[in-house]
């Protein structure tokens, strides 16, 4: 499994957000966001950057290239 799949789900749950809330932030549907969390679709870079800003983490963290939040 790709590291970002687990990371985006964990970040969402840690912030007590629903898939719909995150989908709204990304400007996509809940169904499409759920597909990102399952790994059925690759997440576009624009969504990755939006999540980095929203959660205050680096893209390296979400992508699993480093283990710490900061």
N, C-alpha and C positions, 0 to 999 in steps of 0.2 A: 504494500500500500504506500502511496506517495505520502510523504510527511505532511504536506499542507492539508490533506483531507482531514486528518485527525486534529491538526492545529486550528483550522477554522471552526470546526465543531466545538472543540474545547474552549476557544476564546468566546464563542457565542454563548455557550452554557455558563462559563465563568462570569459573564456580564449579564446573566439572566435575561437574554434576548431570545425571541422566537425566530424561526426561519423567516417568517413574514416580515418582521421588523428589519432584519438584515437585508432581505430582498428589496424592501422599500428604500433603504439607504443606497443600495447598489443600482436602483432603477431597473430591477428585473423582477421576474415572477418568483413566487415562493417555490413553485415546481422546479424552475431552473436552478435556484439556489440549492434546493435539496439534491439536485443532480450533481452539483459541485461537491457537496459534502459526502456523497456516495462514491464520487470518482467516476460517475457516468459521463460527465462532460468536464473538459478542462476549463478552468477559470481564466477569463481574459485578464491581461495585465492591468487594464484600467480598474477592474474590480479588486485585484490584489492591492493596488496602490490605495484605493479607497479604504479597504479594510485596514491597511497599515496606519493610515491617518486616523481612522475611527478608533482603533484599539490602542494606538500609541506604541506600536511595535515596528520592528524593521521587517523588510521583505525577507531578509536572511532568516529571521526567526520563523515566519510563517512557512517558508520553503524548507525548513529543517536544516539549514546550512549552519546554524549556531543554536545552542541549547538554551540560552538565556533570553529573557524578554528585552533587556537593554544592553 
